[in-house]
Amino acid sequence: MSEPLSAEEAVARFGFYTGLTRGDSMEPMLRQGRDRVCIERRTGRLRRYEVPLYRRPSGQLVLHRIVQVLPEGYVTCGDNRRCRERGVTDAMIVGVLTGFYRGKRYVDCRRSRGYRCYVFFWWRCRWLRLPFLLGRDLLNRLKRRSFLRGLR
């Protein structure tokens, strides 16, 4: 029996990949382990708010939204993150999110009016979410610090 292909191998071999996500960086749009993503081979330069799947230099595959397009690459950020990631280049990109399944319903990232509204409002109202994200990150840091003190 052959081993399953990774997302990167599937996109390179067949031009697309469909599978579950891990991690919460794209919540609330993508729910960890519940929503299936459809990744296709990219064609040409990506645009702002598209969601590429890329491989970090550490080897980790990441699915984050492009928030800024630069001549030398992209700046990305997860919908559930406050820190931006710089230095994402075209060479690192495996594919781009073209749609996802929320239960049995398919959401087309290219044509869905609801998806476009989500992206518009989620990113235009980012400043309203920042205090919540900062507070959550601070609370998690304090929890880790007190947990580590208990281990000493």
N, C-alpha and C positions, 0 to 999 in steps of 0.2 A: 504494500500500500504506500502511495506517495504522500509526502508531507504537504500540508496546505501552503499555498503561496503567500508571501507577505504582501502588503498593500503595494509596496514599491515594485516587487516582482510582477504582480498582476497588472499594474498600469504599464510597465515596460513591455510585457508580453502580449496582453490583450487590449490595452488602451483604456481599461476601466477597472475599478475595484468597488465592491459593495461589501460593507461590513459594519460591525458595531464600533463605537468609540470607547476609549478609556480616558478618564480624567474629567474634571469639571470646568475646564477653562472656557468652554464655549456655551456653558449654561447661561440663560435658560433656553437658548435655541436648540442645543443638542444635549439630551439627557444621557449621562454615562451608562453604558451597557444596555440602553433601551431603544435608542434611535439608531437606525442604520443609515450610513452616509454613502453617497454615490460620488466617487472620485473619478475624473476622466483625465486623460493626458492633456496637458495644456497646449494651446497654440498661440504663439506670439506673446507679447508683453501683457501682464495682468494689470487690472485697473483697481482703483481705490474701492474698498469694501468687498472685493472678491475674497474667497477663503481658500488659500492654497494649503496643500499638504506638503511639508518640507522636512528635510533631514538636517538637524543641527549638527555642528561639528562633533558633538559628543556621541552622535549616532541615533539620538532620540527622534522619532517621527512626531511632528507637531502640526496641528490644524488650528491656525489662527487667522484672524481677519486682517487684511491690508488696510492700514489707516493712513499711509502716506506712500506715494510713489516717488522714488528718487532716481536720478540718472544711473546710479551705480547699483541700485537694488530697491528694497522695500523696507518699510517699518511696519511691523505687525503687532497685534495685541489681541488677546482672547476677550470675548464678550464679558467674561466674569473676572477679568484681571484689570489692574490699574497700571502696571508697568508695561512699557512698550519695548519691543525687541527690535534692535537695529541690526543692519548687516545681513539681512536675508537677501541672497542673490538668486538670479535665475537658475544658476547651476545647482542650487540646493533644492529647487522645487521639483517634486515628484508628480504632482497633479493638482487639479483644482476641484473644489466642491461644486457639483452641478445640481445637486438635489439631496433630499434625505426623506426617509420614511419615519413619520411620527405615528406609531401604531400601524394601521393599514393605509393611512393617508399619505400620499406622496406630495412633497413640497418641492416645486421646481424653482431653483434659485435664479433662473434666468427670466422666468415668465410670471411667477406668482406675485400678484399685487400685495397680498398680505405679507409676504416675505420682504418685499421692498419697503413697505410701511414699517415693519419691525426694524429693519436696518436703519432707516431714516431716523425714527424716533429714538431707538436705543443709542445711537451715536450722537445725535443732536442733544439728547438729555444726559449725556455722560457726566456732566458736571454735577447733576443731582445725585448720581450714584457714587461719586468719588468719596464723600464723607463716610458712607456705609462701608465701602471697600477698605478704606483706610482703617476704620474702627475694627472691622473683622480681622484684618491682617495684624493689627496691634494686639488684639485679644488672643489670636493664635500664637503670636510670639511670646506673650506673657505666659500662656499655658505651657508652651514648650520649655520656657526657662524654669518655671516652678517644677515641672516634671523632672527636668535634669538635675535640679537641686535635690530633689528627693532621692535620686540615685546615688548621690555622693555619700 
